[in-house]
Amino acid sequence: MSVRYPRPLRPGDRIGVTSPSSGVPEELRERLAVAVRDVEARGYEVVTGRCMDGGGHISAPAADRAAELTEMLTDPGIRAVVPPWGGETAIDLLPLLDWDRLCTAEPTWVVGYSDMSTVMTPLTLLTGAATVHGNNLMDTPYRVPQGLVSWLDIVAAPPGHRFTQLPPERHRATGYDDYAEHPDVRTFTLDTPGRWTRLDGDGDVDVEGRLIGGCTEMLSNLTGTPYLDTSSFARTHAPEGLLVYVEAGGHDALTICRNLHGMRLAGFFDTANAVLVGRTSAPDTSSLTQHQAVLDALGPLNVPIVADVECGHVPPYLPLVNGARGRVVHTSTRSELTQTLD
């Protein structure tokens, strides 16, 4: 069975904005407005939902957030859904989403990362619909560094489109942009050089498979549930195997080590041909680094493990399409990830 790709967006299409997890506080609403205007400048109509309150850790009660997300994903007039950002507890939506409707509706692009992994990865695994990990709406105004692409380009791409992304080999290691003070910031501060790193050994990597993954802290809570069955997805959609990616948002190395061990024991990596690990600013501990945590947990897989990929919480952002056919190449002189929407 083929992965279901949403229809490419065209000027005049509608994009829904809702917060399945955290909303936007008043002091950051101007950044939201800047991001919405940038999407509108591409010719799209933006429809902002009711679940946007930023006064707490969730934008609305779980039933309301689930209903609004289901409504947007099954509305044939809305061609993509993107949240302002992630949050903490989108997990409470999963039993409340109308999965029967989502499985039979024409697929809609869903974009996001961080806590949105809690929703997007199950969407791809359970419905076969591709989703885009690696950008949120609040990141959209940033100019995309050379070698990378914007989610806006991906969702407008035709079926079968193939694109290759090259790491800029610079990232942000210190500080952050204050959206309250500078809501229109558009330039990434990339203050530190850095390349991809092979963790499991030496030698070149050239591996293919369908992409699936997300944020470790979020997905680890779904292990052993029907929402994170990568083996069934692989049997149906990827008999050639998977390229699995994970990234740590902020938990220390010991926590990430435990999370990844649990995910491996639950079978999340069983059909992985390789594992990509996002660059992280999450802390090491006195006895374990983030790289060591990954290798301790995933070394027994005996597949290539490539770390410091731009697919996490550290700018810039390399979008990955859950369900796309991927090829990762990493040598001493070259790193690239090619994705094909087929």
ZAMARGU-4260 file (C-alpha; in steps of 0.2 Angstrom, whole numbers, plus 5000, padded with zeros to 4 digits):
<rodrens>
0) 5000/5000/5000 | 5007/5017/4995 | 5009/5031/5007 | 4996/5044/5005 | 5002/5061/5000
5) 4991/5076/5002 | 4987/5086/4987 | 5000/5100/4984 | 4995/5117/4990 | 4991/5130/4977
10) 4988/5149/4979 | 4971/5152/4986 | 4971/5137/4997 | 4967/5138/5015 | 4979/5134/5029
15) 4972/5130/5047 | 4981/5136/5062 | 4977/5128/5079 | 4986/5123/5095 | 4984/5105/5099
20) 4996/5108/5113 | 5001/5125/5119 | 4994/5141/5114 | 5001/5158/5112 | 5002/5171/5126
25) 4997/5189/5122 | 5015/5196/5123 | 5020/5184/5108 | 5004/5187/5097 | 5013/5199/5086
30) 5026/5186/5081 | 5011/5175/5077 | 5004/5189/5066 | 5021/5191/5057 | 5021/5172/5053
35) 5003/5172/5047 | 5007/5187/5036 | 5022/5178/5028 | 5011/5163/5025 | 4997/5174/5017
40) 5011/5182/5006 | 5013/5165/4998 | 4995/5167/4992 | 4986/5156/5005 | 4972/5160/5016
45) 4975/5157/5034 | 4961/5151/5046 | 4965/5153/5064 | 4955/5141/5076 | 4948/5144/5093
50) 4961/5134/5102 | 4975/5147/5104 | 4974/5152/5122 | 4992/5154/5129 | 4988/5157/5147
55) 4993/5139/5153 | 5001/5124/5146 | 4987/5119/5135 | 4977/5130/5123 | 4960/5123/5127
60) 4952/5107/5135 | 4957/5091/5127 | 4940/5088/5120 | 4940/5105/5111 | 4958/5103/5104
65) 4954/5086/5098 | 4938/5092/5090 | 4946/5107/5081 | 4960/5097/5075 | 4949/5083/5068
70) 4938/5096/5060 | 4952/5105/5051 | 4960/5088/5045 | 4943/5082/5038 | 4938/5099/5030
75) 4941/5097/5012 | 4943/5116/5011 | 4958/5116/5022 | 4974/5109/5014 | 4987/5111/5028
80) 4987/5112/5047 | 5001/5120/5056 | 5003/5125/5075 | 5012/5140/5082 | 5023/5127/5091
85) 5023/5112/5102 | 5021/5111/5120 | 5019/5097/5133 | 5004/5086/5134 | 4996/5083/5116
90) 4996/5065/5121 | 4979/5068/5129 | 4971/5071/5111 | 4975/5054/5105 | 4960/5044/5112
95) 4949/5058/5107 | 4953/5060/5089 | 4941/5053/5077 | 4953/5040/5069 | 4939/5033/5058
100) 4936/5049/5049 | 4955/5053/5048 | 4958/5037/5040 | 4945/5039/5026 | 4947/5058/5024
105) 4957/5065/5010 | 4974/5068/5018 | 4979/5085/5024 | 4997/5091/5026 | 5001/5093/5045
110) 5017/5102/5050 | 5026/5104/5066 | 5039/5096/5078 | 5042/5094/5097 | 5026/5090/5105
115) 5017/5089/5088 | 5027/5073/5086 | 5014/5065/5098 | 5001/5069/5085 | 5010/5068/5068
120) 5019/5052/5070 | 5003/5042/5075 | 4994/5051/5060 | 5007/5044/5048 | 5008/5027/5056
125) 4989/5024/5058 | 4982/5033/5042 | 4997/5031/5030 | 4997/5050/5027 | 5013/5059/5026
130) 5017/5073/5038 | 5031/5086/5039 | 5042/5086/5054 | 5054/5101/5057 | 5045/5118/5057
135) 5032/5127/5066 | 5022/5142/5062 | 5032/5154/5073 | 5049/5148/5064 | 5042/5152/5047
140) 5048/5170/5045 | 5066/5165/5047 | 5076/5165/5030 | 5080/5147/5026 | 5099/5144/5026
145) 5107/5138/5010 | 5105/5119/5007 | 5089/5118/5017 | 5070/5120/5012 | 5055/5127/5019
150) 5039/5118/5024 | 5030/5129/5013 | 5040/5122/4998 | 5037/5104/5003 | 5018/5106/5005
155) 5017/5114/4987 | 5028/5100/4979 | 5020/5089/4966 | 5019/5070/4968 | 5035/5061/4966
160) 5045/5077/4969 | 5063/5073/4975 | 5073/5086/4985 | 5090/5085/4993 | 5095/5095/5008
165) 5113/5098/5014 | 5118/5103/5031 | 5124/5122/5033 | 5137/5116/5045 | 5133/5130/5057
170) 5120/5130/5071 | 5115/5140/5086 | 5123/5135/5102 | 5119/5150/5113 | 5105/5161/5117
175) 5088/5163/5109 | 5078/5176/5099 | 5066/5186/5110 | 5049/5186/5100 | 5042/5199/5112
180) 5056/5211/5109 | 5059/5207/5091 | 5043/5199/5084 | 5049/5202/5066 | 5066/5193/5068
185) 5070/5184/5051 | 5089/5179/5052 | 5095/5164/5061 | 5110/5167/5073 | 5121/5152/5068
190) 5136/5155/5079 | 5144/5138/5080 | 5151/5126/5066 | 5147/5108/5067 | 5145/5093/5055
195) 5135/5077/5056 | 5143/5064/5067 | 5143/5045/5065 | 5142/5037/5082 | 5143/5018/5079
200) 5159/5018/5071 | 5169/5024/5056 | 5166/5022/5037 | 5154/5030/5025 | 5135/5029/5026
205) 5124/5027/5011 | 5107/5020/5017 | 5089/5021/5011 | 5072/5018/5019 | 5055/5027/5023
210) 5057/5041/5036 | 5048/5040/5052 | 5052/5048/5069 | 5050/5063/5081 | 5054/5070/5098
215) 5061/5057/5110 | 5053/5064/5125 | 5036/5064/5117 | 5036/5047/5107 | 5044/5037/5122
220) 5027/5040/5131 | 5018/5031/5117 | 5029/5015/5117 | 5018/4999/5119 | 5002/5008/5113
225) 4993/5006/5096 | 4999/5024/5092 | 5018/5020/5089 | 5018/5003/5079 | 5032/5006/5067
230) 5033/4987/5063 | 5015/4987/5056 | 5019/5003/5046 | 5034/4995/5039 | 5025/4979/5034
235) 5012/4989/5025 | 5021/5004/5018 | 5040/5000/5019 | 5045/4982/5016 | 5062/4989/5012
240) 5064/4996/5030 | 5064/5013/5038 | 5075/5028/5041 | 5071/5032/5059 | 5075/5049/5067
245) 5074/5054/5085 | 5079/5070/5094 | 5080/5076/5112 | 5071/5092/5116 | 5078/5096/5133
250) 5080/5081/5145 | 5097/5076/5152 | 5107/5062/5145 | 5102/5049/5158 | 5083/5052/5154
255) 5086/5051/5135 | 5096/5035/5138 | 5081/5027/5147 | 5069/5034/5134 | 5078/5026/5120
260) 5081/5010/5128 | 5062/5009/5131 | 5058/5013/5113 | 5070/5000/5107 | 5063/4986/5119
265) 5046/4991/5113 | 5051/4988/5095 | 5051/5006/5088 | 5068/5003/5079 | 5065/4985/5074
270) 5064/4989/5055 | 5077/5003/5055 | 5090/5003/5042 | 5099/5018/5050 | 5095/5030/5064
275) 5097/5049/5062 | 5099/5059/5078 | 5095/5077/5079 | 5107/5090/5086 | 5103/5094/5104
280) 5106/5107/5117 | 5100/5096/5130 | 5112/5094/5145 | 5124/5080/5147 | 5127/5073/5165
285) 5143/5070/5174 | 5144/5052/5168 | 5135/5052/5151 | 5134/5063/5136 | 5120/5064/5124
290) 5130/5055/5111 | 5134/5042/5123 | 5116/5040/5129 | 5111/5037/5111 | 5125/5024/5108
295) 5121/5015/5124 | 5103/5013/5120 | 5104/5010/5101 | 5121/5003/5098 | 5114/4985/5099
300) 5104/4988/5083 | 5120/4986/5073 | 5114/4999/5060 | 5122/5016/5056 | 5119/5030/5068
305) 5121/5048/5062 | 5120/5062/5075 | 5120/5081/5075 | 5107/5081/5061 | 5097/5097/5060
310) 5080/5089/5064 | 5077/5095/5081 | 5076/5110/5093 | 5092/5118/5088 | 5091/5130/5073
315) 5092/5129/5059 | 5079/5116/5054 | 5080/5102/5041 | 5062/5097/5037 | 5058/5078/5036
320) 5043/5070/5028 | 5036/5056/5038 | 5032/5043/5025 | 5044/5049/5012 | 5057/5038/5004
325) 5074/5044/5010 | 5092/5041/5007 | 5105/5047/5019 | 5123/5049/5013 | 5137/5053/5026
330) 5156/5053/5022 | 5171/5063/5028 | 5168/5076/5015 | 5149/5075/5011 | 5133/5074/5020
335) 5115/5075/5012 | 5098/5068/5014 | 5087/5066/4999 | 5068/5063/5001 | 5056/5058/4987
340) 5037/5060/4989 | 5032/5043/4982
</rodrens>
